[in-house]
Amino acid sequence: MSRFFFNDRKQLVNDAIEGLVISAPHGNLVRLDIDPAIRIVARADWDKSRVAVISGGGSGHEPAHAGFVGKGMLTAAVCGDVFASPSVDAVLNAIVAVTGDRGCLLIVKNYTGDRLNFGLAAEKAKRYGLKVEMVIVADDIALPDNKQPRGIAGTALVHKIAGHAAEKGKSLSEVRDIAQKACDNVYSLGLAMETCNLPGSEEEGRIQRGKVELGLGIHGEPGASIVETQNSKLLIDTLVKPLKAAVGDDRVAVLINNLGGVSALEMALLTKELAHSALKDQIAWLIGPAPLVSSLDMKGFSVSLLRLNEMFEQAICANVQTVGWQKPVAFAPIKTQQHNAVYEGLEIEPSDNPQVKALVGTALQTLIGLENRLNALDAKVGDGDTGSTFAEGAREIARLLEQEALPLNNTAQLLQLIGERLATVMGGSSGVLMSIFFTAAGNALHSGTALPEALLLGLKQMKHYGGADLGDRTLIDALQPALEALRDNGLEAAISAAKSGAASTATMQKAGAGRSSYVNSENLDGVSDPGAVAIAEVFAAIAK
């Protein structure tokens, strides 16, 4: 099935343009009403007193190209169908509509359809007595021996530089020469782990799981090679090596471009890797991370380098009024500020108790060993991280155990210390809840309460603050009956109660608390709560 929101496939681009124009923050865009098949977005404030700068191409690369229309950048953009060049007539109408005596520059990505349609339109426009020049962006370095490199994300940098020159009132020949110089000094390379999904088409699974395609085109064309890793640092290094070879040690602006389907979290991570790459000492300006020249929902990104001079630097930093351009930021290492942690450290004295050490060690290794199993269970009823969350807490306590830093002969302090560390190292609500449990139990034990009752008091506080209770399909369904059985009948009874409680969660049709409460009953049926399973497995392990 198609993975694409749309109403009418034939009207998709027209509808999207309408959405773009009405949402433009500066209110400075218009669609030229010529013909439904001619899709031109232009500046509403244009007066033909300067050189016009026009670009365009197939849709699906948003915000390129219409998102770059506005003061200081493009005068107009001509939008073709998805991944299809606009027609000669569409380009010609755009030229005639916005070009005055100063002339017009066309900026075209190096694809055959774009070159032909924009080129023929330029020749026809000259018959109207208009001055038209064209530059071709060919910034893709994926195939070094290719005589016709493709135009990809570096095109946005050429738009910005040419638009700035035109806004400053330079002549057509000057704007053309500046744009051409920009074309000659921009280099791009991209990769993806999933190609894009076209509206109305079946999903394509060309790239195998765990692999990345290097140098694929912005229309999903196969890349130059397959990289056998998804490691962010290795992938950035793979892109940086040929890019750095192209620019040498010159100062550069870097554009990190989301091809459409990469999360903001991942783009931030990739930006961090770029900041620590072999380019770190020569990056002057950073543009992005952001989608600038995308490829629908492609799960990939590209990096573009612009070799800088004073003119280019002024141009990319100048203000614009567009939807899609990202203002560059001066590149610098991360800023940090020293601050004393708010930390109420417990006064503890490490001590040894072989029996307690063995019990604690067994419980910890059980939780660590359950990581993948619990994650798999949680993926069915939650967000898939329960195993990792519990294992992270267990690893921290195991580290303290190995360092002989635990008060093993003082159970109250041991529980309090475990509660303190879990609040720090375990993520999400699980860490806080388990910290409350151990802290409250330790406090009760310190006050003279017997261990089984202290553990139940810890459970009571966990339920009070967390909001869950018996029957809500959480770890409480295993923990409460186990602790009650421990108090009344001993460890063997507790093991049996924990096991039965965990199994009961698989038949509960609705969760009353936790992540499972957001999941419908069909997804819960037959799946045990991962937290309850963890409790049952720990009780079983420490009895062996």
DRENTORMAR-639151 format. One record per residue (C-alpha): residue number from 0; x, y, z. Coordinates in Angstrom, 2 decimals. Example, Ala and Ser with C-alpha at 12.3 -4.5 7.8 and 13.67 -1.06 7.14 Angstrom:
! residues 2
0/12.30/-4.50/7.80
1/13.67/-1.06/7.14
END
This chain:
! residues 544
0/0.00/0.00/0.00
1/1.07/3.58/-0.62
2/2.52/5.42/2.39
3/1.38/8.89/1.42
4/-1.33/11.35/2.50
5/-3.23/12.71/-0.49
6/-6.73/13.20/-1.80
7/-6.52/13.36/-5.59
8/-3.20/12.22/-7.09
9/-3.68/14.51/-10.09
10/-4.25/17.52/-7.84
11/-1.55/16.73/-5.30
12/0.97/19.36/-6.38
13/-1.67/22.07/-6.92
14/-3.11/21.41/-3.46
15/0.34/21.46/-1.86
16/1.18/24.78/-3.52
17/-2.02/26.27/-2.16
18/-1.06/25.11/1.33
19/2.43/26.59/0.96
20/1.22/29.98/-0.25
21/-1.45/30.44/2.41
22/0.96/29.44/5.20
23/3.89/31.64/4.07
24/4.88/33.59/7.23
25/5.65/36.82/5.38
26/2.47/36.75/3.28
27/4.65/37.53/0.28
28/3.86/34.65/-2.10
29/1.35/34.29/-4.90
30/0.51/31.56/-7.33
31/0.20/32.92/-10.86
32/-3.27/32.07/-12.15
33/-2.53/31.07/-15.75
34/-3.54/27.44/-16.21
35/-4.03/24.58/-13.72
36/-1.16/22.72/-15.40
37/1.19/25.72/-15.03
38/2.33/25.98/-11.45
39/4.31/29.13/-10.72
40/4.91/30.56/-7.24
41/6.23/34.12/-7.34
42/7.01/37.06/-5.10
43/3.93/39.16/-4.45
44/6.14/42.24/-3.89
45/8.13/41.93/-7.16
46/8.45/45.10/-9.27
47/10.90/43.99/-12.04
48/13.42/46.63/-11.04
49/16.15/44.04/-10.52
50/17.36/40.88/-12.22
51/14.83/38.09/-11.76
52/16.10/34.75/-10.44
53/14.00/31.72/-11.34
54/14.45/28.07/-10.48
55/12.27/25.01/-10.32
56/11.97/21.38/-11.19
57/9.98/18.41/-10.09
58/7.93/18.60/-6.90
59/8.75/16.34/-3.98
60/11.93/18.22/-3.00
61/10.24/20.68/-0.67
62/10.96/23.28/0.52
63/12.82/23.50/-2.78
64/11.89/25.26/-4.93
65/8.84/27.33/-4.00
66/10.00/27.53/-0.40
67/12.97/29.61/-1.54
68/10.86/32.28/-3.24
69/11.02/35.61/-1.44
70/13.03/38.76/-0.98
71/16.74/38.00/-1.14
72/16.41/34.65/-2.85
73/14.24/33.45/-5.77
74/11.83/35.65/-7.67
75/9.76/32.70/-8.85
76/9.73/28.91/-8.82
77/8.23/26.66/-11.49
78/6.85/23.42/-10.06
79/6.54/20.26/-12.10
80/4.70/17.12/-11.10
81/6.35/14.84/-8.52
82/9.91/14.21/-9.72
83/9.04/15.53/-13.20
84/10.41/18.65/-14.85
85/7.94/21.48/-15.48
86/6.95/21.98/-19.09
87/8.54/24.46/-21.48
88/5.33/26.50/-21.44
89/5.34/26.67/-17.64
90/8.95/27.90/-17.53
91/8.32/30.38/-20.36
92/5.30/31.83/-18.59
93/7.34/32.28/-15.44
94/10.09/34.10/-17.35
95/7.68/36.42/-19.11
96/5.72/37.13/-15.92
97/8.62/38.32/-13.74
98/11.35/39.49/-16.13
99/11.87/43.17/-16.80
100/14.56/45.14/-18.58
101/17.26/43.89/-16.22
102/16.83/40.29/-17.42
103/16.46/36.91/-15.81
104/18.73/34.14/-14.54
105/17.56/30.52/-14.56
106/19.12/28.15/-12.00
107/18.71/24.54/-13.10
108/19.70/21.25/-11.50
109/21.68/19.03/-13.83
110/18.98/16.61/-14.98
111/18.19/16.12/-18.65
112/14.52/17.07/-18.37
113/15.24/20.27/-16.47
114/18.05/21.30/-18.80
115/15.94/20.76/-21.90
116/12.73/22.38/-20.69
117/14.38/25.37/-19.05
118/16.82/25.71/-21.95
119/14.13/25.76/-24.63
120/12.03/28.16/-22.59
121/15.02/30.49/-22.33
122/15.51/30.46/-26.10
123/11.81/31.17/-26.67
124/11.89/34.01/-24.15
125/14.70/35.65/-26.08
126/12.32/35.92/-29.04
127/10.24/38.23/-26.84
128/13.27/40.45/-26.48
129/14.00/39.29/-22.93
130/17.52/38.81/-21.61
131/17.85/35.33/-20.16
132/20.88/33.46/-18.84
133/21.09/30.00/-17.29
134/23.46/28.24/-14.88
135/23.45/24.51/-14.20
136/24.15/23.14/-10.73
137/26.08/19.84/-10.74
138/27.25/19.49/-7.15
139/26.90/15.71/-6.60
140/30.32/14.05/-6.26
141/29.02/10.49/-5.75
142/30.31/9.38/-9.15
143/33.69/11.06/-9.71
144/33.96/9.93/-13.33
145/30.48/11.11/-14.29
146/30.67/13.84/-16.96
147/27.21/15.08/-15.95
148/27.04/15.18/-12.12
149/23.56/15.62/-10.72
150/22.32/18.75/-9.04
151/21.26/18.08/-5.45
152/21.14/20.02/-2.15
153/23.96/22.41/-3.06
154/21.43/24.02/-5.42
155/19.93/25.83/-2.43
156/23.28/27.56/-1.80
157/23.39/28.73/-5.41
158/19.83/30.08/-5.05
159/20.89/32.02/-1.98
160/24.02/33.52/-3.51
161/22.39/34.45/-6.82
162/19.34/35.86/-5.05
163/21.52/38.05/-2.87
164/23.43/39.39/-5.86
165/20.18/40.22/-7.66
166/18.74/41.88/-4.56
167/21.84/44.08/-4.39
168/21.06/45.38/-7.89
169/23.84/43.69/-9.81
170/23.53/43.29/-13.58
171/22.45/40.07/-15.26
172/25.98/39.19/-16.34
173/27.26/39.82/-12.81
174/24.52/37.72/-11.23
175/25.20/34.93/-13.74
176/28.95/34.99/-13.10
177/28.48/34.97/-9.33
178/26.02/32.07/-9.58
179/28.37/30.15/-11.85
180/31.23/30.69/-9.42
181/29.01/29.32/-6.67
182/28.24/26.27/-8.83
183/31.96/25.73/-9.28
184/32.61/25.78/-5.53
185/29.85/23.64/-4.06
186/30.14/19.90/-3.49
187/27.51/17.49/-2.13
188/27.20/13.84/-1.19
189/24.28/11.97/0.35
190/23.18/8.57/1.57
191/20.02/6.80/2.72
192/18.91/3.65/4.49
193/15.45/3.73/2.85
194/14.47/5.20/-0.49
195/11.43/7.43/-0.93
196/7.80/6.37/-1.35
197/5.97/7.85/-4.34
198/2.31/8.83/-3.93
199/0.05/6.07/-5.20
200/2.91/3.57/-5.61
201/3.84/0.47/-3.68
202/6.56/0.75/-1.05
203/9.98/-0.14/-2.42
204/12.36/-2.18/-0.27
205/15.49/-1.94/-2.40
206/17.92/-1.18/0.41
207/18.39/-4.10/2.79
208/18.00/-3.68/6.53
209/21.23/-2.71/8.27
210/22.75/-1.27/5.11
211/23.01/2.22/3.66
212/23.15/3.31/0.02
213/25.78/5.94/-0.69
214/25.24/8.53/-3.41
215/21.67/7.72/-4.41
216/19.83/10.43/-6.33
217/17.12/12.71/-4.98
218/14.58/10.85/-7.10
219/15.54/7.53/-5.55
220/17.99/6.55/-8.30
221/20.36/3.77/-7.17
222/23.50/4.98/-5.47
223/27.16/4.46/-6.15
224/27.79/1.82/-3.48
225/26.45/0.04/-0.42
226/27.85/0.79/3.04
227/27.57/-2.06/5.54
228/26.85/0.07/8.60
229/24.31/2.46/10.09
230/26.80/3.87/12.60
231/26.44/7.66/12.56
232/30.13/8.44/13.06
233/31.29/6.02/10.37
234/28.71/7.34/7.91
235/29.68/10.98/8.47
236/33.34/10.02/8.05
237/32.42/8.22/4.81
238/30.83/11.40/3.43
239/33.45/13.78/4.77
240/36.47/12.05/3.22
241/35.65/12.76/-0.47
242/34.11/16.14/0.37
243/37.26/17.26/2.15
244/39.34/16.02/-0.75
245/37.28/18.29/-3.01
246/37.72/21.48/-0.93
247/41.13/20.84/0.61
248/41.74/22.88/3.75
249/39.73/25.94/2.65
250/37.13/27.56/4.91
251/33.68/26.23/4.14
252/30.01/26.60/4.91
253/28.34/23.26/5.56
254/24.73/22.48/4.73
255/23.39/19.34/6.39
256/20.22/18.40/4.56
257/17.46/16.07/5.70
258/16.19/14.15/2.67
259/12.78/14.00/4.28
260/12.43/10.99/6.54
261/15.10/11.38/9.22
262/14.00/12.29/12.74
263/15.11/15.56/14.32
264/16.93/13.53/16.98
265/19.00/11.71/14.37
266/19.76/14.91/12.45
267/21.04/16.50/15.66
268/23.25/13.46/16.25
269/24.61/13.59/12.71
270/25.34/17.30/13.16
271/27.33/16.47/16.29
272/29.32/13.88/14.35
273/29.99/16.46/11.63
274/31.20/18.91/14.27
275/33.80/16.35/15.38
276/34.78/15.19/11.89
277/37.90/15.94/9.86
278/36.18/19.14/8.69
279/35.85/20.65/12.17
280/38.74/23.09/11.85
281/37.58/24.60/8.57
282/33.81/24.95/9.05
283/32.91/28.64/9.35
284/29.12/28.43/8.99
285/26.57/25.69/9.56
286/23.25/25.61/7.69
287/20.72/23.17/9.09
288/20.18/20.45/10.00
289/16.97/20.88/8.05
290/15.14/19.66/4.97
291/16.18/22.04/2.19
292/16.24/19.86/-0.93
293/14.37/16.75/0.17
294/13.25/13.60/-1.58
295/9.71/13.09/-0.26
296/10.14/10.82/2.78
297/13.56/9.36/1.99
298/15.30/8.11/5.15
299/18.60/9.76/4.40
300/20.62/12.95/4.47
301/23.24/14.81/2.49
302/26.13/17.13/3.28
303/27.07/20.05/1.03
304/30.24/22.14/1.28
305/30.60/25.64/-0.12
306/34.15/26.91/-0.47
307/33.92/30.42/0.97
308/35.05/33.84/-0.13
309/33.97/37.19/1.29
310/31.17/37.61/-1.23
311/29.71/34.13/-0.63
312/29.91/34.62/3.11
313/27.93/37.86/2.96
314/25.41/36.29/0.62
315/24.57/33.20/2.67
316/24.27/35.22/5.88
317/22.01/37.94/4.45
318/18.41/38.00/5.65
319/15.68/36.67/3.39
320/11.89/36.40/3.46
321/11.25/32.81/2.49
322/9.50/29.75/3.85
323/12.35/27.27/3.58
324/15.79/28.86/3.95
325/17.68/28.22/7.20
326/19.79/31.07/8.51
327/23.42/29.97/8.95
328/24.95/29.88/12.41
329/28.60/30.58/13.10
330/30.22/27.24/13.77
331/31.75/26.78/17.20
332/32.27/23.95/19.69
333/29.48/23.20/22.14
334/29.05/25.77/24.90
335/29.03/24.40/28.42
336/28.70/26.04/31.81
337/29.88/24.59/35.08
338/27.12/24.05/37.60
339/27.09/22.22/40.89
340/24.75/19.25/40.84
341/21.85/19.20/43.24
342/22.74/15.96/44.95
343/21.81/14.69/48.37
344/24.46/12.07/48.87
345/23.82/9.36/51.39
346/26.37/8.83/54.11
347/27.10/5.17/53.63
348/29.89/2.87/54.59
349/30.56/-0.01/52.18
350/30.40/-3.38/53.87
351/30.46/-7.03/52.88
352/27.91/-9.78/53.26
353/28.49/-12.77/50.98
354/24.90/-13.98/51.12
355/23.43/-10.57/50.26
356/26.09/-10.08/47.60
357/25.10/-13.32/45.93
358/21.37/-12.43/46.00
359/21.95/-8.92/44.65
360/24.33/-10.16/41.96
361/21.87/-12.81/40.80
362/19.04/-10.29/40.56
363/21.18/-7.85/38.62
364/22.48/-10.41/36.11
365/18.93/-11.68/35.60
366/17.70/-8.21/34.66
367/20.67/-7.62/32.36
368/20.11/-10.96/30.65
369/16.40/-10.18/30.13
370/17.08/-6.96/28.20
371/16.24/-8.18/24.69
372/13.33/-10.36/25.78
373/11.68/-7.54/27.75
374/12.24/-5.06/24.92
375/10.54/-7.46/22.52
376/7.56/-7.80/24.86
377/7.38/-4.04/25.39
378/7.48/-3.42/21.64
379/4.09/-5.16/21.48
380/2.43/-3.17/24.27
381/4.57/-0.05/24.75
382/7.56/1.75/23.33
383/10.02/-1.14/23.31
384/12.50/0.00/25.96
385/11.54/-1.71/29.22
386/14.37/-4.23/28.98
387/16.98/-1.56/28.27
388/15.67/0.64/31.10
389/15.84/-2.13/33.70
390/19.19/-3.35/32.38
391/20.65/0.16/32.59
392/19.71/0.39/36.26
393/21.02/-3.10/36.91
394/24.37/-2.32/35.26
395/24.83/0.71/37.50
396/24.23/-1.28/40.69
397/26.41/-4.11/39.33
398/29.20/-1.56/38.82
399/28.94/-0.50/42.46
400/28.85/-4.14/43.53
401/32.02/-4.89/41.58
402/33.73/-1.85/43.12
403/32.71/-3.08/46.60
404/30.92/0.24/47.12
405/27.63/-1.14/48.46
406/26.64/-1.36/52.15
407/25.78/-5.05/51.85
408/25.63/-5.55/55.63
409/23.18/-2.67/56.12
410/19.97/-3.48/54.25
411/18.32/-0.12/54.96
412/21.25/1.81/53.49
413/21.50/-0.67/50.63
414/17.89/-0.06/49.60
415/18.27/3.71/50.00
416/21.43/3.76/47.87
417/19.81/1.63/45.16
418/16.86/4.03/45.12
419/19.17/7.02/44.79
420/21.17/5.56/41.90
421/18.13/4.31/39.99
422/16.62/7.81/40.02
423/19.77/9.03/38.30
424/20.54/6.34/35.73
425/17.18/4.80/34.79
426/15.11/6.70/32.25
427/11.41/7.39/32.04
428/8.83/6.66/34.69
429/10.29/3.24/35.52
430/13.39/4.74/37.08
431/11.41/7.11/39.29
432/8.94/4.42/40.35
433/11.64/1.92/41.27
434/13.54/4.67/43.08
435/10.44/5.50/45.12
436/9.99/1.82/45.95
437/13.53/1.25/47.16
438/13.85/4.64/48.91
439/10.58/4.28/50.83
440/11.38/0.66/51.73
441/14.85/1.67/52.93
442/13.43/4.50/55.02
443/10.90/2.15/56.61
444/13.59/-0.43/57.33
445/15.79/2.27/58.87
446/12.89/3.16/61.19
447/12.74/-0.38/62.49
448/10.13/-1.97/60.25
449/10.72/-5.61/59.34
450/11.97/-6.20/55.79
451/8.79/-7.77/54.30
452/6.61/-4.94/55.70
453/9.18/-2.33/54.61
454/9.03/-3.65/51.05
455/5.23/-3.45/51.13
456/5.45/0.13/52.40
457/7.75/0.89/49.43
458/5.13/-0.63/47.14
459/2.42/1.48/48.80
460/4.35/4.68/48.06
461/5.03/3.55/44.48
462/1.30/3.02/43.97
463/0.47/6.34/45.62
464/2.75/8.43/43.40
465/2.51/6.33/40.23
466/-1.27/5.94/40.17
467/-1.31/2.23/39.25
468/-2.86/-0.54/41.34
469/-3.40/-4.25/41.27
470/-5.22/-5.24/38.07
471/-3.94/-2.31/36.01
472/-1.63/-4.57/34.00
473/1.70/-3.32/35.33
474/4.59/-4.81/37.28
475/2.47/-4.30/40.42
476/0.41/-7.33/39.36
477/3.47/-9.49/39.99
478/5.17/-7.45/42.72
479/2.27/-7.02/45.14
480/1.21/-10.69/45.38
481/4.89/-11.69/45.61
482/5.60/-9.32/48.50
483/2.42/-10.29/50.32
484/3.28/-13.99/49.92
485/6.84/-13.27/51.09
486/5.48/-11.68/54.27
487/2.94/-14.42/54.96
488/4.47/-17.65/53.65
489/8.10/-17.14/52.65
490/10.19/-17.05/49.47
491/8.82/-20.14/47.71
492/5.30/-18.76/47.96
493/6.52/-15.39/46.71
494/8.02/-17.00/43.61
495/4.78/-18.76/42.78
496/2.74/-15.60/43.38
497/5.03/-13.48/41.19
498/4.83/-16.03/38.37
499/1.02/-16.22/38.56
500/0.73/-12.44/38.73
501/2.88/-11.94/35.64
502/0.93/-14.58/33.73
503/-2.37/-12.92/34.66
504/-1.39/-9.74/32.83
505/-1.53/-11.60/29.50
506/-5.28/-12.09/29.89
507/-6.12/-8.56/31.02
508/-8.05/-6.89/28.23
509/-7.31/-3.32/29.29
510/-4.40/-1.64/31.04
511/-5.31/0.91/33.69
512/-1.91/2.61/33.83
513/1.45/2.79/32.10
514/2.23/2.78/28.38
515/-0.05/-0.21/27.76
516/-3.05/1.94/28.71
517/-2.65/3.70/25.36
518/-2.84/0.42/23.42
519/-6.07/-1.24/22.28
520/-7.11/-4.62/23.69
521/-6.31/-6.53/20.47
522/-2.63/-5.67/20.84
523/-2.57/-6.65/24.52
524/-4.23/-10.03/24.15
525/-1.87/-12.85/25.14
526/1.11/-10.56/25.86
527/2.43/-10.39/29.42
528/3.44/-7.04/30.88
529/7.25/-6.82/30.58
530/7.69/-5.23/34.02
531/5.68/-8.01/35.65
532/7.75/-10.61/33.80
533/10.92/-8.95/35.11
534/9.66/-9.19/38.70
535/8.72/-12.85/38.30
536/12.07/-13.77/36.74
537/14.04/-12.01/39.49
538/12.15/-13.82/42.24
539/12.68/-17.15/40.46
540/16.40/-16.47/39.97
541/17.25/-15.55/43.55
542/15.66/-18.75/44.85
543/17.98/-21.00/42.85
END
